[in-house]
Amino acid sequence: MIFDAFLLRALAGGIGLALVMGPLGCFVVWRRMAYFGDTLAHSALLGITLGTVTGLGYGPGIVVACLSVAILLVVLKRRQPLAEDTLLGILAHSALSLGLVAMALAGNPRVDMMAYLFGDILAIDTGDLWSIWLGGAGVLAALALLWRRLLAITVDEDLARVEGVPVLGVQLAFMGLIALVIALAMKIVGVLLVTSLLVIPAAAARRLAATPEAMAAAAAGLGAISVTLGLGASMVWDLPSGPAVVVTAAVIFGVISAMPRQLTGGILRAARRRSNS
């Protein structure tokens, strides 16, 4: 019974996170922001130290650290004559290294670095489930409000600005949502793998969707399948749970990518017929 309880908590938490990361990951893929997501994920380690030292908890600490890095990136882009990927590389590795150094200086032996780096979905408790599902519902609600403006910026940022879309505000709000999702995902897949679960299901869903909304739904579904199969594989073969989920998502991406376009087109046509009937 104890086994069933922690397994069900892990499954519920992973699926809840996948349902949020799928739609959010679509914009990460469309806007080619995967490396930006990596940068925020690396800065999360600094947030863990901040939350531990101040007593706020790792969730608020991660959000503060991620938002600070995002704002710093915006400032540096305007002041430094460097390419964005160069700035992201500097910030990502600096934030990760600073987090490790700060953790060592804090001298807190209770911090399990391996769990934060690679996650431990089986350690999810009831409080984590509430955080994931309530926080995820808030993220999805905010994303729904920003959806059309984010699409407009993704299609043509200059045209969106001319049409009155507050580009900078929407971008910062989107970065805030990513920061919150990273804070929610830390316990499941960890710092080093969180961007994978954000990007891989969305990239796999791209071939199965004809509209942005359909791609978001497909990404959420593929993420949930990846969590379910990956968790099952980790239990059967005694694998680390976070990496098992990411490997499963990568396998699903490989299978979908290898499918003939005629077959994926048939899937889309069948889906549209069902929705119209």
N, C-alpha and C positions, 0 to 999 in steps of 0.2 A: 504493500500500500504506500509506504514511504517512497519507494522507487517510482510508483505511478505518479505520486504527487509532484516530485521534482521534475519528472519528465514532462508532465502536462504543463507545468509552469514554464519550462524552457520552450516548449512548442508554442504556447500562447504568446510568450514574449517575442520569440523570433518572428512569428507570423505577423504580430502587431507592428513590429518594426519594418518588416518587408512591405506591408501595405502602405507605409508612409514613404519609405525610401524609393519605391518604384516610381511614383509620379514626380517626386523631387529629382530623382536621377535623370528623368527625361530631359529636364532643362539643363542639367550638367552635361549631358551628351550633346544636346542641340547647340549649346553655347561653347562647347569644347572647354569645359571648366574642370576636367578630371584632375589636372595637376593642381588647380586651386583647391579642390577638395582634399587632395593629399596634404597640401600646406596647412589647411585648417586642422586636419587630423593629427599632424605632427605637433602642432601648437597645443593640442589637447593635453599633452603630457605636462606642459607648463601649467595648464589650468588645473590639473590634478594636484600639483604641488601647491598652487595658490589656494585651492579649496581645502587642502589638508592643513596647511599652516594657519589659515585664517579661521578654520572651523566651519566654513560655509557648506562644505560638502563638495564632492568632485563635480557634480552636475553644474551648479552655478559657476564654479571656478572655470570649467571648460568653456561655458558660454562666454564668460568675460574674456578669457584668453583668445578665443577664436574671433570674437568681434573686434578685439584690439588689433589682432593681426590683419583682419580684413580692412579696417580703417587705415592702418599703417600702409597697406598695399596701395590703397587709393591715393594716399598722400605722396608716396614714393613715385607712383606712376606720373604724377603731375610735376614732380621736381627733379627726377632723375632721367637722363637720356639713355635708359636701358630698356631692353625688350622685356615684355611682361614675364616670359618664361624664366629669364635670368633673375628677375626680382623674386619670383616665386621660389626658385631654387635657393636663393639666399635666405629667404624667410623660413622656408620649410626646414632646412637643416640647422639653421640657427636656433629656431624655436625648439626643435627636438633636442638638440645638444644642451640648450639652456635649461630645458625641463629636467634632463638627467642630472646636470650639475646642481640645479636647485634642489632636486630630490635628495642628492647625496649630502648637500650642506644642511638640509633640514634634519637629516639623521633620524628619520621616522622608520623604525623597523617593521611597523605594521603594514606598510605598503607593499603589496605583491606586484612587482614590476611585470612579471610574465603574464599575469592575468590582465593587466592594463594594456600590454603590448599586443596580446593575441586573443584576449577575451576568454570568458568562461560562461557559456550560456547555461550550463547546468547549475550554476550558483545563483540564478535568478530567484529572488524571494517575492512574496506577495506585494511588498512595497515597490519593488522594481516593476512589477506588472502594472500597478496603478500608474506609476510614472510613465511607462511606455505607452499605455493605451490613452491616458488623459493627455499627455504631452503630444502624442501622435495625432489625436483628434484635433488639438489646437493647431498643430502644424498644417494638417490638411485643410482646416477651415481657413487659415490665413492664405494658404496656397490657392484655394478656390477664389478668394477675393482678389488675389494678385494675378490670376491666370491670364486674363485677356491682355493686361498690360505687359506681363512677362513675355507673352507670345509676340506682342507688337515689338518689343525691344529685341527679341531674338531674331525676328524677320528682318528688321531694319531699324537700328538704333537711332539714326539721324531722323528718319521719317517719324518715328515714335515721339521724338523730342519736339518736332515741328507740330505734331498733333496734340501737344500739351501733356504728354505722359511725363511725370516726374522721374526721369531715368535714374538719377543718382539715388533718390529715395527708394525706388523699387529695387534697385540693385542691392542696397544695404539691407533692405528687408529680406531679400532672398538669401543673402549671406547669413543673416541672423537665423533663418530657418535651417540652413545647413548646419550652423553651429549647434542649434538645439538638437537636431537629429544625431549629430556626432556624439553629443553628450548622452543621448538615449542609447546609442549603439555601442558605447564603450564596453559594457559588460558582456556583450554578445560576441563581437568579432574583434574588439581591441583597436588600438591606435593604428597598427600597421595594415589592417585589413578592411577598415571601415569604408574606405573609398571604393573598394572592390564590390561590396554589396550595393553600393550606391550606383555604380556605373554598369556592371556586367548585366544585370537583368534588364536595364533600360536599353542597352545596346542590343541584347538578344531580341527584345520586343520590337525593335525597329523594323524587322522584316515581316512581322506578323500584323502590322497595324496600318490602316489607311488614313487615320486622322490622329491629331495630337491626343485627343481624349482616349481613343482606342489604344494608343501606345502606352499611355499612362496606366490604363487598366491592365493591359498585358504585362507590363513591367511589374506591377504589384503582384499579379498572379504567378509569374515566373519566380519572383523573389520568395513568395510563400512556398512554392514547390521546392525551391532550392533549400530553404530552411528545413522543411519536413524531411526530404531525402538525405540532406547532409547530416541532420541530427540522428536519423536512423542509422546511417553509415558509421557515425562516430560511436554509437552504442554497440553495433554489431562487431566492428573491427577494432574497438578501443582506440579511436583516433581523437586528436584534439578537435573539439567541437567547432570552434570558429573557423579554422582552416578547412575543415571538412565541408562546411556550408559554402565557403567561397569556391572550393574545388568543384563542388556539385554545380554551382552557378556557372562556372567556366565550362564544364562539360555540356550543360544545356546550351550555352552559347555556341559551342563548337558544333553540336548536333544541328541546331537551327541554321547556322551559317552554311553547313554542308548540304542542307536540303535544297533541291532544285527550286528555282524561282517559280516554276509552274505550279509546284506543290504548295508553296507558301501563298501564291496568288489564289489557289483553290481554297485554302483555308479562309482567306479574307472574303472571298465571294460567298462561301458557306455561312460565315459569320454575319455578313450583311443580309443574306436571305433570311436567316433566323430572326434578326432584329427587325426586319420589315414585315415578317409574318405575324 
